[in-house]
Structure formats: C-alpha cells, structure tokens
Amino acid sequence: MRPLLEPVHERERKSNAGRKPFDVVLMFNLLILQTLYNLADEQVDYQIRDRLSFARCLGLGIEDGEIHPHHRIGSCRSQDWPS
C-alpha cells in the first residue's frame, strides 16, 4: 500500500526545521478509522490514546507516547488519495 500512497504525500520541504511529517500509511489508516466510526478530529486523537485496538490498527504501541495528529488530519484529508 505504501507505494500507492507515497506519491500523494511527497512534498518538497523548504527546510529540515520542524517536526517530520507523520507516516503516510498511519495517516491513511487514521482517516479510515475516522470515517468508519464517524469521529471528529479531536475524537480520533482521544480514541488513539484510549483504545488499544485503535493504536494497534495504526501500528502504534504504548511505547510510542502521545501523538496529536488532529491538527494534521484536515490537511491530510484534503489531499488527492488514489482510488
């Protein structure tokens, strides 16, 4: 699945400063969970931290700490994903 998603996610970075982008497969799976469960961006963030099943579906574990993808979901959702 990664070879299909990488071209959509690739953007030229102006500099190497700042946080690196989230993994494209993680963001795609996150959008799938959000759609299946009809969750708002902030609710997805909460469910990832609250439910082990959500974290496991995204390939995250307890050791990954907190992630806060809700501010990036909107920009991820607006990209043209392959069909």
N, C-alpha and C positions, 0 to 999 in steps of 0.2 A: 504494500500500500504506500510505502514511503516514496518510491519513485514517481507515483502519480501526484503526490501532494507537494513535493519539494519545489517544482517549478512555480506553483502558485504562491508559495511562501517566500521565495527568494526576492530580496530587495537589496539594492546597493546601499550599504551603510555609509553615512558621511564620515563617521569616525568610530573608533573602537571604544569610546567612552560609554558609560551607562551599562545597564543590565542587558545581558544577552537575551534574545527572544526565546520564548517557550518553544519546546519541540513541536513541530508541525503535526505529528501524529497525536500527541497529547491534546492539542487544541482541537483537532478534528473529532477525537473521541469525546471531548468535553462538550462540543456542540451537539453531538448525537445524544448524549445523556440529557442535556438541557432540553432538547426537542422532545425526547421520549417522555420525560417527567414534567414537561411544561413548567420549567423553573426560570425565574428571573436571574440575572447575572449574579447578584449578591447571594441568592439562594443556592446557586451552584457552588459558590465558594464555601458556604457553610456546610453543604452536604458532603463535599470532598473531605472536609475536616471531621465531620460527624460520622459518616458511614464508611466502614472499611470496604464494603463492596464497591462504592464509587471510586475510592482510591485505588483499589486493586484493578478495576476496569481501566483506569488511566495509567497503570503501570507504576503507581506510587506506593511507597511503603511508609511505615511510621517514622523511619529514619530520615525521610525527605523533608521533614519540618513543615512549616506553613508556606503555602503558596497562595498568592492572591491574584488569580487570573481574571477576576471580574472586570477590571478596568481595561483588559485587552480583548475580552470576548466580542465587544461591539466592533472593533476594527477587524477582528478575525472573521466575524460573520459577514462583513461587507465585501470580502474578497470573493473572487470567482473560483469556486471549487469545481473540480472535474466531475462530470456526471457519469 
